[in-house]
């Protein structure tokens, strides 16, 4: 009988973790393939973030480029900005969530085919995270018209998905 601390590599058996208990989540032989798949997924996600970063405000665009293009950590960027790393990390997560939304993808794909008011309202709300009221004041249309534009964009995004 083999002890738990032994490293068993035959037939995809598990390797014990640092505490000596067997790691039953992923076979040792599958780890390199899983890690390379995760790296490819991260690169694809970074490419999407960088592709859509031009839709953001300049400060947010520079933040996304620093993290996804230059590979800086949120803590390093926070030190440069003189802000707490929690605050920068939360901002990055909020921006990533906005950039990954189907509405943001639609705004980017149809940027020249949408009416100007709809494009500006969609960009302000779905990409920059503004409220409908603030976006309608910025664009110069009524709150009701802004809501109608956003409903149209949401319907197009659902149809595209």
Steps between C-alpha positions, in 0.01 A plus 500: 500500500633843399516794738319825422828689484624289209496656157302268279527578132377183334182518292410862574508460877503805721799678645480591869480870578734691734324368813534140392137431415426388147378768262196338343390792286729465197716208386869581486512415131216744418648801679729629219215486249266674743755770578566570132125518433462749784786710363338506156169603654669779698674625184172497309331690782784752506468549125128571539569750781762681294279497191211663687710734717465786251132525602598601855594837641873577450592434866320165503650414161852561633424282804381207286801537268740505796361176636417304184758632254802575716427229756519722806320384812218699655720552807779649287257733324353598838846594626554717192162669546543537875173319568416190706539180300146391602357806331696445177420128499128572545515753216669248271239234582219748430657596166554137401139419583382791285732411210393134504128577483309409182375859482857628483577255220195625314598865549841423353366292211228746400671827584448645152159347434320631810340844514729745677279551807457124548872440459589772753244381755607136460867592532438713808285239679639165385866584456568785739250389765308827526143514624221553248424842648861619479538363147178667382615834641840460337352416158221754531195276463218416737523223754218317324677515162820372661311207652350418161846503337639270768207260465566484126870428554420229758257337256762503224760354736265219606415426138868487408585264788 
